[in-house]
Every structure is written in structure tokens, then in C-alpha cells.
Amino acid sequence: MLIRVEIGIDAPGIDALLRRTFGRDAEAQLVHDLREDGLITLGVVATDDEGQVIGYVAFSPGGGGR
């Protein structure tokens, strides 16, 4: 396993992982939209020995309101 900062080529694997994990499209679409809007401050992937994405975490600024 390798843990590293995500790169552009990881996007399809991240998308597939999120859809598989959550069983719906909402989370994958949210990450896609945040990425497209430049709002992911840091994205980190875990990959297996074949380079497949098996884990993902993203950091994005949040609102300060309640």
C-alpha cells in the first residue's frame, strides 16, 4: 500500500471508490464539484500494489456559521 497526495489520474478511481462505498452518487458528485471549483485544499489517496485507489480523504474549507 502507498499513501500519497492525489494526482489528476486518480479522479476516476476516487469516483468509483466513493460510489461503491456510499452506494449512491451524492458523495462522488460533491468531491467532483469541489475539485472542479478548486476547493479541495488537500486530497490524499491510498493505493494498492497495482495502483488502484483503495482509500481517500479530502480537506476543503468549511463555513464558519452555525
Backbone atoms as SQL, in Angstrom:
CREATE TABLE atoms (id INTEGER PRIMARY KEY, chain TEXT, resi INTEGER, resn TEXT, atom TEXT, x REAL, y REAL, z REAL);
INSERT INTO atoms VALUES
  (1, 'A', 1, 'MET', 'N', 0.843, -1.170, 0.000),
  (2, 'A', 1, 'MET', 'CA', 0.000, 0.000, 0.000),
  (3, 'A', 1, 'MET', 'C', 0.889, 1.233, 0.000),
  (4, 'A', 2, 'LEU', 'N', 0.406, 2.254, -0.723),
  (5, 'A', 2, 'LEU', 'CA', 1.101, 3.534, -0.795),
  (6, 'A', 2, 'LEU', 'C', 0.096, 4.630, -0.460),
  (7, 'A', 3, 'ILE', 'N', 0.482, 5.563, 0.388),
  (8, 'A', 3, 'ILE', 'CA', -0.350, 6.720, 0.710),
  (9, 'A', 3, 'ILE', 'C', 0.367, 7.938, 0.153),
  (10, 'A', 4, 'ARG', 'N', -0.377, 8.729, -0.644),
  (11, 'A', 4, 'ARG', 'CA', 0.242, 9.872, -1.313),
  (12, 'A', 4, 'ARG', 'C', -0.809, 10.922, -1.641),
  (13, 'A', 5, 'VAL', 'N', -0.343, 12.094, -2.023),
  (14, 'A', 5, 'VAL', 'CA', -1.232, 13.160, -2.473),
  (15, 'A', 5, 'VAL', 'C', -1.858, 12.729, -3.799),
  (16, 'A', 6, 'GLU', 'N', -3.145, 13.012, -3.954),
  (17, 'A', 6, 'GLU', 'CA', -3.819, 12.627, -5.192),
  (18, 'A', 6, 'GLU', 'C', -3.277, 13.412, -6.382),
  (19, 'A', 7, 'ILE', 'N', -3.340, 12.794, -7.552),
  (20, 'A', 7, 'ILE', 'CA', -2.997, 13.444, -8.814),
  (21, 'A', 7, 'ILE', 'C', -4.189, 13.273, -9.752),
  (22, 'A', 8, 'GLY', 'N', -4.207, 14.019, -10.823),
  (23, 'A', 8, 'GLY', 'CA', -5.349, 14.027, -11.735),
  (24, 'A', 8, 'GLY', 'C', -5.806, 12.665, -12.202),
  (25, 'A', 9, 'ILE', 'N', -4.881, 11.777, -12.457),
  (26, 'A', 9, 'ILE', 'CA', -5.221, 10.445, -12.958),
  (27, 'A', 9, 'ILE', 'C', -5.978, 9.605, -11.924),
  (28, 'A', 10, 'ASP', 'N', -5.979, 10.036, -10.658),
  (29, 'A', 10, 'ASP', 'CA', -6.687, 9.308, -9.601),
  (30, 'A', 10, 'ASP', 'C', -8.191, 9.558, -9.609),
  (31, 'A', 11, 'ALA', 'N', -8.645, 10.616, -10.270),
  (32, 'A', 11, 'ALA', 'CA', -10.054, 11.020, -10.196),
  (33, 'A', 11, 'ALA', 'C', -11.035, 9.888, -10.509),
  (34, 'A', 12, 'PRO', 'N', -10.847, 9.114, -11.586),
  (35, 'A', 12, 'PRO', 'CA', -11.804, 8.028, -11.844),
  (36, 'A', 12, 'PRO', 'C', -11.819, 6.971, -10.739),
  (37, 'A', 13, 'GLY', 'N', -10.669, 6.661, -10.180),
  (38, 'A', 13, 'GLY', 'CA', -10.599, 5.685, -9.096),
  (39, 'A', 13, 'GLY', 'C', -11.250, 6.197, -7.823),
  (40, 'A', 14, 'ILE', 'N', -11.072, 7.485, -7.542),
  (41, 'A', 14, 'ILE', 'CA', -11.717, 8.099, -6.379),
  (42, 'A', 14, 'ILE', 'C', -13.227, 8.071, -6.562),
  (43, 'A', 15, 'ASP', 'N', -13.677, 8.447, -7.746),
  (44, 'A', 15, 'ASP', 'CA', -15.105, 8.443, -8.057),
  (45, 'A', 15, 'ASP', 'C', -15.703, 7.050, -7.861),
  (46, 'A', 16, 'ALA', 'N', -15.052, 6.044, -8.409),
  (47, 'A', 16, 'ALA', 'CA', -15.544, 4.662, -8.283),
  (48, 'A', 16, 'ALA', 'C', -15.560, 4.215, -6.824),
  (49, 'A', 17, 'LEU', 'N', -14.511, 4.548, -6.080),
  (50, 'A', 17, 'LEU', 'CA', -14.444, 4.187, -4.662),
  (51, 'A', 17, 'LEU', 'C', -15.599, 4.807, -3.882),
  (52, 'A', 18, 'LEU', 'N', -15.855, 6.092, -4.105),
  (53, 'A', 18, 'LEU', 'CA', -16.926, 6.773, -3.377),
  (54, 'A', 18, 'LEU', 'C', -18.295, 6.201, -3.730),
  (55, 'A', 19, 'ARG', 'N', -18.538, 5.924, -5.006),
  (56, 'A', 19, 'ARG', 'CA', -19.824, 5.352, -5.419),
  (57, 'A', 19, 'ARG', 'C', -20.015, 3.954, -4.818),
  (58, 'A', 20, 'ARG', 'N', -18.957, 3.176, -4.815),
  (59, 'A', 20, 'ARG', 'CA', -19.017, 1.815, -4.257),
  (60, 'A', 20, 'ARG', 'C', -19.223, 1.857, -2.739),
  (61, 'A', 21, 'THR', 'N', -18.516, 2.751, -2.076),
  (62, 'A', 21, 'THR', 'CA', -18.564, 2.831, -0.619),
  (63, 'A', 21, 'THR', 'C', -19.911, 3.338, -0.109),
  (64, 'A', 22, 'PHE', 'N', -20.426, 4.400, -0.724),
  (65, 'A', 22, 'PHE', 'CA', -21.655, 5.018, -0.236),
  (66, 'A', 22, 'PHE', 'C', -22.911, 4.486, -0.922),
  (67, 'A', 23, 'GLY', 'N', -22.752, 3.756, -2.031),
  (68, 'A', 23, 'GLY', 'CA', -23.898, 3.167, -2.709),
  (69, 'A', 23, 'GLY', 'C', -24.817, 4.176, -3.375),
  (70, 'A', 24, 'ARG', 'N', -24.299, 5.364, -3.613),
  (71, 'A', 24, 'ARG', 'CA', -25.068, 6.399, -4.308),
  (72, 'A', 24, 'ARG', 'C', -24.090, 7.389, -4.933),
  (73, 'A', 25, 'ASP', 'N', -24.611, 8.363, -5.667),
  (74, 'A', 25, 'ASP', 'CA', -23.759, 9.284, -6.413),
  (75, 'A', 25, 'ASP', 'C', -23.413, 10.575, -5.675),
  (76, 'A', 26, 'ALA', 'N', -24.139, 10.909, -4.608),
  (77, 'A', 26, 'ALA', 'CA', -24.032, 12.236, -3.987),
  (78, 'A', 26, 'ALA', 'C', -22.611, 12.580, -3.543),
  (79, 'A', 27, 'GLU', 'N', -21.947, 11.678, -2.848),
  (80, 'A', 27, 'GLU', 'CA', -20.602, 11.977, -2.336),
  (81, 'A', 27, 'GLU', 'C', -19.592, 12.115, -3.473),
  (82, 'A', 28, 'ALA', 'N', -19.687, 11.247, -4.462),
  (83, 'A', 28, 'ALA', 'CA', -18.783, 11.335, -5.610),
  (84, 'A', 28, 'ALA', 'C', -19.000, 12.648, -6.354),
  (85, 'A', 29, 'GLN', 'N', -20.254, 13.060, -6.499),
  (86, 'A', 29, 'GLN', 'CA', -20.558, 14.323, -7.181),
  (87, 'A', 29, 'GLN', 'C', -20.048, 15.511, -6.378),
  (88, 'A', 30, 'LEU', 'N', -20.192, 15.449, -5.057),
  (89, 'A', 30, 'LEU', 'CA', -19.689, 16.518, -4.197),
  (90, 'A', 30, 'LEU', 'C', -18.180, 16.683, -4.363),
  (91, 'A', 31, 'VAL', 'N', -17.444, 15.586, -4.307),
  (92, 'A', 31, 'VAL', 'CA', -15.989, 15.648, -4.465),
  (93, 'A', 31, 'VAL', 'C', -15.636, 16.165, -5.857),
  (94, 'A', 32, 'HIS', 'N', -16.341, 15.712, -6.870),
  (95, 'A', 32, 'HIS', 'CA', -16.115, 16.192, -8.239),
  (96, 'A', 32, 'HIS', 'C', -16.313, 17.707, -8.307),
  (97, 'A', 33, 'ASP', 'N', -17.427, 18.186, -7.748),
  (98, 'A', 33, 'ASP', 'CA', -17.726, 19.615, -7.788),
  (99, 'A', 33, 'ASP', 'C', -16.692, 20.428, -7.010),
  (100, 'A', 34, 'LEU', 'N', -16.303, 19.955, -5.836),
  (101, 'A', 34, 'LEU', 'CA', -15.272, 20.650, -5.059),
  (102, 'A', 34, 'LEU', 'C', -13.964, 20.719, -5.835),
  (103, 'A', 35, 'ARG', 'N', -13.597, 19.614, -6.484),
  (104, 'A', 35, 'ARG', 'CA', -12.358, 19.576, -7.268),
  (105, 'A', 35, 'ARG', 'C', -12.443, 20.562, -8.439),
  (106, 'A', 36, 'GLU', 'N', -13.564, 20.547, -9.157),
  (107, 'A', 36, 'GLU', 'CA', -13.745, 21.435, -10.313),
  (108, 'A', 36, 'GLU', 'C', -13.693, 22.910, -9.908),
  (109, 'A', 37, 'ASP', 'N', -14.185, 23.215, -8.709),
  (110, 'A', 37, 'ASP', 'CA', -14.201, 24.597, -8.227),
  (111, 'A', 37, 'ASP', 'C', -12.911, 24.988, -7.506),
  (112, 'A', 38, 'GLY', 'N', -11.937, 24.073, -7.455),
  (113, 'A', 38, 'GLY', 'CA', -10.661, 24.355, -6.806),
  (114, 'A', 38, 'GLY', 'C', -10.756, 24.463, -5.297),
  (115, 'A', 39, 'LEU', 'N', -11.726, 23.766, -4.706),
  (116, 'A', 39, 'LEU', 'CA', -11.964, 23.884, -3.273),
  (117, 'A', 39, 'LEU', 'C', -11.438, 22.718, -2.449),
  (118, 'A', 40, 'ILE', 'N', -10.724, 21.801, -3.068),
  (119, 'A', 40, 'ILE', 'CA', -10.074, 20.753, -2.285),
  (120, 'A', 40, 'ILE', 'C', -8.676, 21.254, -1.947),
  (121, 'A', 41, 'THR', 'N', -8.465, 21.511, -0.664),
  (122, 'A', 41, 'THR', 'CA', -7.178, 22.014, -0.188),
  (123, 'A', 41, 'THR', 'C', -6.110, 20.933, -0.267),
  (124, 'A', 42, 'LEU', 'N', -6.504, 19.714, 0.094),
  (125, 'A', 42, 'LEU', 'CA', -5.591, 18.575, 0.061),
  (126, 'A', 42, 'LEU', 'C', -6.400, 17.310, -0.141),
  (127, 'A', 43, 'GLY', 'N', -5.985, 16.492, -1.085),
  (128, 'A', 43, 'GLY', 'CA', -6.585, 15.179, -1.295),
  (129, 'A', 43, 'GLY', 'C', -5.492, 14.129, -1.183),
  (130, 'A', 44, 'VAL', 'N', -5.761, 13.083, -0.421),
  (131, 'A', 44, 'VAL', 'CA', -4.784, 12.019, -0.196),
  (132, 'A', 44, 'VAL', 'C', -5.433, 10.688, -0.550),
  (133, 'A', 45, 'VAL', 'N', -4.713, 9.865, -1.304),
  (134, 'A', 45, 'VAL', 'CA', -5.210, 8.541, -1.665),
  (135, 'A', 45, 'VAL', 'C', -4.323, 7.460, -1.068),
  (136, 'A', 46, 'ALA', 'N', -4.939, 6.319, -0.832),
  (137, 'A', 46, 'ALA', 'CA', -4.208, 5.090, -0.528),
  (138, 'A', 46, 'ALA', 'C', -4.399, 4.203, -1.747),
  (139, 'A', 47, 'THR', 'N', -3.312, 3.635, -2.244),
  (140, 'A', 47, 'THR', 'CA', -3.394, 2.747, -3.399),
  (141, 'A', 47, 'THR', 'C', -2.818, 1.385, -3.039),
  (142, 'A', 48, 'ASP', 'N', -3.346, 0.364, -3.721),
  (143, 'A', 48, 'ASP', 'CA', -2.814, -0.980, -3.512),
  (144, 'A', 48, 'ASP', 'C', -1.573, -1.174, -4.376),
  (145, 'A', 49, 'ASP', 'N', -1.037, -2.368, -4.375),
  (146, 'A', 49, 'ASP', 'CA', 0.202, -2.645, -5.109),
  (147, 'A', 49, 'ASP', 'C', 0.050, -2.502, -6.618),
  (148, 'A', 50, 'GLU', 'N', -1.199, -2.547, -7.107),
  (149, 'A', 50, 'GLU', 'CA', -1.454, -2.376, -8.542),
  (150, 'A', 50, 'GLU', 'C', -1.791, -0.929, -8.890),
  (151, 'A', 51, 'GLY', 'N', -1.790, -0.045, -7.896),
  (152, 'A', 51, 'GLY', 'CA', -2.080, 1.361, -8.141),
  (153, 'A', 51, 'GLY', 'C', -3.549, 1.733, -8.081),
  (154, 'A', 52, 'GLN', 'N', -4.404, 0.785, -7.682),
  (155, 'A', 52, 'GLN', 'CA', -5.836, 1.061, -7.575),
  (156, 'A', 52, 'GLN', 'C', -6.116, 1.842, -6.295),
  (157, 'A', 53, 'VAL', 'N', -6.996, 2.833, -6.391),
  (158, 'A', 53, 'VAL', 'CA', -7.363, 3.632, -5.224),
  (159, 'A', 53, 'VAL', 'C', -8.211, 2.781, -4.285),
  (160, 'A', 54, 'ILE', 'N', -7.753, 2.656, -3.036),
  (161, 'A', 54, 'ILE', 'CA', -8.487, 1.868, -2.040),
  (162, 'A', 54, 'ILE', 'C', -8.889, 2.707, -0.827),
  (163, 'A', 55, 'GLY', 'N', -8.465, 3.968, -0.795),
  (164, 'A', 55, 'GLY', 'CA', -8.831, 4.866, 0.288),
  (165, 'A', 55, 'GLY', 'C', -8.659, 6.301, -0.164),
  (166, 'A', 56, 'TYR', 'N', -9.433, 7.200, 0.441),
  (167, 'A', 56, 'TYR', 'CA', -9.378, 8.602, 0.030),
  (168, 'A', 56, 'TYR', 'C', -9.813, 9.500, 1.174),
  (169, 'A', 57, 'VAL', 'N', -9.128, 10.619, 1.327),
  (170, 'A', 57, 'VAL', 'CA', -9.548, 11.668, 2.259),
  (171, 'A', 57, 'VAL', 'C', -9.284, 13.006, 1.573),
  (172, 'A', 58, 'ALA', 'N', -10.220, 13.926, 1.746),
  (173, 'A', 58, 'ALA', 'CA', -10.077, 15.255, 1.155),
  (174, 'A', 58, 'ALA', 'C', -10.334, 16.304, 2.223),
  (175, 'A', 59, 'PHE', 'N', -9.609, 17.394, 2.124),
  (176, 'A', 59, 'PHE', 'CA', -9.790, 18.527, 3.018),
  (177, 'A', 59, 'PHE', 'C', -10.249, 19.717, 2.189),
  (178, 'A', 60, 'SER', 'N', -11.281, 20.388, 2.677),
  (179, 'A', 60, 'SER', 'CA', -11.842, 21.530, 1.983),
  (180, 'A', 60, 'SER', 'C', -12.263, 22.564, 3.022),
  (181, 'A', 61, 'PRO', 'N', -12.109, 23.857, 2.713),
  (182, 'A', 61, 'PRO', 'CA', -12.533, 24.862, 3.679),
  (183, 'A', 61, 'PRO', 'C', -14.034, 24.756, 3.929),
  (184, 'A', 62, 'GLY', 'N', -14.416, 24.943, 5.161),
  (185, 'A', 62, 'GLY', 'CA', -15.835, 24.910, 5.505),
  (186, 'A', 62, 'GLY', 'C', -16.299, 26.281, 5.960),
  (187, 'A', 63, 'GLY', 'N', -17.591, 26.433, 6.029),
  (188, 'A', 63, 'GLY', 'CA', -18.156, 27.690, 6.510),
  (189, 'A', 63, 'GLY', 'C', -18.036, 27.785, 8.022),
  (190, 'A', 64, 'GLY', 'N', -17.947, 28.984, 8.529),
  (191, 'A', 64, 'GLY', 'CA', -17.812, 29.185, 9.964),
  (192, 'A', 64, 'GLY', 'C', -19.133, 29.397, 10.682),
  (193, 'A', 65, 'GLY', 'N', -20.222, 29.479, 9.912),
  (194, 'A', 65, 'GLY', 'CA', -21.529, 29.728, 10.520),
  (195, 'A', 65, 'GLY', 'C', -22.114, 28.496, 11.165),
  (196, 'A', 66, 'ARG', 'N', -23.136, 28.719, 11.958),
  (197, 'A', 66, 'ARG', 'CA', -23.822, 27.596, 12.616),
  (198, 'A', 66, 'ARG', 'C', -25.097, 27.276, 11.921);
